């Protein structure tokens, strides 16, 4: 498995965050750092404050789209304006319950987004991302 060193979960649903965190720890590895943010602003602030350029640590970001006040779309737009030293460390998966093809197409047109994932994210699907 080609594993990242860190996972960042940005979703206003704490239950979804707990489920993904549990799946990562039980199906992927217990040694991976997992940071969970219910506030998109807090998650964004964290990302902009760190820079692992010394170690080149790779981070997987699971980002929900439908959040109040600061949506996943807003989050992605702000990420596009960050220094590449930060965004190059991120592998971004949009994780949404939306089955709307407009959302899927819009997300897939954003260069920073690796893939659009439909919630709930199963353990099998999660494992498949890193094999």
C-alpha positions in Angstrom: 0.0 0.0 0.0 1.2 3.5 -0.9 0.1 5.3 2.3 0.1 9.0 3.1 1.6 10.2 6.3 -1.5 12.2 7.3 -5.2 12.3 6.7 -7.3 15.5 7.1 -11.0 15.1 7.3 -13.1 18.3 6.8 -16.8 17.5 7.2 -19.4 19.3 9.4 -20.8 15.8 10.2 -18.9 14.5 13.3 -20.3 11.0 12.8 -19.0 10.8 9.2 -15.6 11.9 10.5 -15.6 9.2 13.2 -16.6 6.5 10.7 -13.8 7.4 8.3 -11.3 7.8 11.1 -12.2 4.3 12.5 -11.9 2.8 9.0 -8.5 4.3 8.5 -7.3 3.0 11.8 -8.7 -0.5 11.5 -8.3 -1.1 7.8 -5.3 1.0 6.7 -3.0 1.7 9.6 -2.9 2.8 13.2 0.3 4.7 12.7 -1.1 7.4 10.4 -1.9 10.9 11.8 -5.6 11.8 11.4 -6.9 15.3 11.9 -10.6 15.9 11.9 -12.3 19.3 11.5 -16.0 20.0 11.7 -15.3 23.6 10.9 -14.1 24.1 7.3 -12.4 27.3 8.4 -10.4 25.5 11.1 -9.4 22.9 8.6 -8.3 25.5 6.1 -6.4 27.5 8.7 -4.6 24.3 9.7 -3.6 23.5 6.1 -2.3 27.1 5.5 -0.3 27.0 8.8 1.7 23.9 8.1 4.4 23.2 5.6 6.2 19.8 5.7 8.6 20.7 2.8 11.5 19.4 4.9 10.0 15.9 5.0 7.7 16.0 2.0 4.9 14.5 4.0 2.0 13.7 1.9 -1.5 14.4 3.2 -4.8 13.1 2.0 -7.7 15.5 2.4 -11.3 14.2 2.5 -13.4 17.3 1.9 -17.2 17.5 2.2 -19.0 19.8 -0.2 -22.2 20.7 1.5 -21.3 22.6 4.6 -23.0 25.8 5.9 -21.2 29.2 5.7 -18.0 27.9 4.2 -18.7 25.2 1.7 -16.4 22.7 0.2 -16.5 24.7 -3.0 -15.3 27.8 -1.1 -12.6 25.7 0.5 -11.4 24.4 -2.9 -11.4 27.9 -4.4 -9.3 29.2 -1.5 -6.9 26.2 -1.8 -6.3 27.1 -5.5 -4.9 30.4 -4.4 -2.3 28.9 -2.0 1.4 28.4 -2.6 2.2 25.2 -4.5 4.5 24.2 -1.7 1.4 23.5 0.3 -1.0 22.2 -2.3 1.6 19.8 -3.8 1.5 18.0 -0.4 -2.2 17.4 -0.7 -4.1 14.6 -2.4 -7.7 15.8 -2.3 -10.8 13.6 -2.5 -14.2 15.3 -2.5 -16.4 13.2 -0.3 -20.1 14.0 -0.8 -23.5 12.5 -0.5 -24.5 14.4 -3.7 -25.2 12.3 -6.7 -25.8 15.3 -8.9 -23.8 15.0 -12.1 -23.2 18.8 -12.0 -21.4 18.5 -8.7 -19.4 15.5 -9.9 -18.4 17.2 -13.1 -17.6 20.5 -11.4 -15.3 18.8 -8.8 -13.6 16.7 -11.5 -12.7 19.8 -13.4 -10.7 21.2 -10.5 -7.1 20.3 -10.9 -6.5 19.8 -7.2 -9.2 17.2 -6.9 -8.0 13.6 -7.4 -11.4 12.0 -7.3 -15.1 12.5 -6.3 -16.2 10.0 -3.8 -19.8 9.2 -2.9 -20.6 9.0 0.9 -20.8 6.8 2.8 -17.2 5.9 2.1 -16.9 2.1 2.6 -13.9 0.4 4.0 -13.4 -1.5 0.7 -13.4 1.8 -1.2 -11.0 3.4 1.2 -8.6 0.5 0.9 -8.9 0.6 -2.9 -7.7 4.2 -3.0 -4.3 3.1 -1.6 -3.6 -0.2 -3.3 
